[in-house]
Amino acid sequence: MRMRKTVRFLLAAAATAALGLTGFAAPASASVLDIPPRGANDWSCKPDSAHPQPVVLVNGTFKLMAENWAKLSPKLKEAGYCVFAFNYGNMETAPIPQAAAELSDFVEAVRGATGAAKVDLVGHSQGGMLPRYYVKFLGGADKVDDLVGIVPSNHGTKNPLAIPAGWTFCPSCVDQQWDSPLMRKLNAGEETPAGPDYTVITTRHDEVVIPYTSALLTGPKEHLTNIVLQDKCPLDLYMHDQATKDPVVAQWVLDALAHEGPADPGFQPQCVGRA
């Protein structure tokens, strides 16, 4: 099954390149749900020495890539990165191990198309947490240079709304409950296994991942930076759902990707978020 998905991704990439399409349009056979955000999925893009890793964007639960990354994808493209995005897991409701396997397949497609040895992963909510499963259990540790999680559900949520939603139609919601079996497995031992550099960006106003400190990780400082937006920009009122559209978040993401190691904890973004 995973091999068929990898082949599907590669065929789509080849077809896009052959037709001369850019990241501003989806392949003709794709459904409207598979339209990428502006700046993403130019399968002919090749990384350069200043931007050696392509960036893979990983959606949050119930999100489509076109909306989830409408602001951040073009910013990354304009900064010089090859940017890729995809929808996965039946609107991100599939069990986390299944979703992580789909991410693995997509990373292989991106690596094959670009020739890059590693990718950078930037994920929102579930999409900031599930790459850790890929890194820890599916061989992703030597294929990821930076992992940037935006309001990630790294330790699950105590939000009571996650329980009824999960049991009816959303296995990934069950997995993202506080102290779920998946969370216990993911966070047992090292939370930040060697390989990638980790940057976590969260907000005190998170109404979905509760408490907001659930996003924060433990690990060696040279490979991990935990960021709470309000520590540098006290008037930033962005919450969970729209965090990927926060200009301050974009600055942190670009800093994390611009140099060796995670985001610089001494970096001072321009505080232009909502006030």
Order of alpha helices (4+ residues) and beta strands (2+ residues): alpha-beta-alpha-alpha-beta-alpha-alpha-beta-alpha-beta-alpha-alpha-alpha-beta-beta-alpha-alpha
